[in-house]
Amino acid sequence: MKKAGYIPEGERFFNFEDSRKLKESFLVACRVFEDFQFIMLPTIENYQPEYYEGFGVEPFITGTTGRGEVLCLRSDWTVSLVRYLSGLRKLDLPKKVFYWGAVFSPSGSFERFQTGVEILGISHITAEAQVITKLVQYLKEMGIKEMVVSVGHTGIVRKLTETYGTDVKERLMIKDFSLTQRAPIFRELLTSEGTVQHLYKMKEVCPEWETEIGELLQLQSLLEGVPVCFDLTEVRRQDYYTGIVFEIFHPSAGSPVAGGGRYDRLFRKDHRYVPAVGGAVYLDILLDLVV
């Protein structure tokens, strides 16, 4: 169908069929995430650099108000949610919320839809397991039968960066095999089959990763019936993640259909950091996979 002339170049045109799928994605979210509290946040916010700079989140600045406030569109659901909850006088923890709505980017497709869940106030690995299990259940309810959850740990990537240089993260993100020239460990990581056996092997090869690998093994024991692949080079573009991270892939999609992880250094309440885990389904990718 020809794109309407009022839509900017690069933006997606949602026809009646796409709109039907979006409606269904919201109804399924309400059903699957019924034990999470729904939250709806404004799409326009006051720009505050401390919530963007240093976290790998690019703001979509739109203009200023008459009072000189810089305005931006919501570009990351997690950041917007943390900003909102930080402003509440009273917040009972732990708190489980889910959302559905658009995020905006100044590059690529300007507007993209997401639905996701966040668990705040739980430091135990059961929170990661619940988030991943819920997102997998959601994708299945949307008709996605084939998927694999790729799980990694930011602690391992951080230690690699400290040892081999600050450019390692970006190179791992694109699976740059030239890294193998720096040390044999990169060949081992980049060619791994991602099995539990490989985790045990890497625990022996790199004893300094014992804590991170122990958390991954503990998570695996909690994810019954979920197809998991371990990728110790797993990198998320957002820099606020602090622990286990994950992406969910479908064989027909070139990009992950969902992703998330733990972020224990982003949300502050009562002068202390609050542990948190979250994950989102990228509905613009999902629309092309469902019928």
Number of C-alpha atoms within 10 A of each C-alpha: 6 6 13 10 7 6 10 12 11 11 13 14 14 15 12 9 11 15 13 12 19 21 12 13 21 17 11 16 25 18 12 16 20 12 11 17 14 15 12 10 14 10 15 15 19 15 20 14 9 8 17 18 12 12 15 13 17 17 21 20 19 13 13 13 9 6 6 8 13 15 18 19 23 27 25 18 25 23 17 20 18 17 17 12 14 15 11 9 8 10 11 7 11 13 14 21 18 22 24 23 20 19 18 22 18 14 10 11 14 17 19 18 17 23 21 25 28 26 23 22 18 18 16 12 16 14 23 28 19 19 22 29 16 18 24 22 17 22 23 13 15 19 13 16 11 12 19 17 21 20 26 27 27 24 19 22 18 16 13 17 15 11 10 13 11 12 9 19 21 14 15 19 13 10 18 13 13 10 17 14 10 10 10 10 15 20 15 13 18 18 11 16 13 18 13 16 10 16 20 15 12 19 17 12 11 13 11 13 16 16 12 19 25 14 16 22 14 14 20 18 9 15 16 11 7 16 14 19 20 23 24 25 24 21 25 21 12 14 16 23 24 19 19 24 27 26 25 24 18 18 10 10 12 9 13 20 21 25 22 26 28 27 22 20 14 20 21 16 15 9 6 9 14 19 21 27 31 27 27 26 24 19 22 18 18 24 18 12 15 11 11
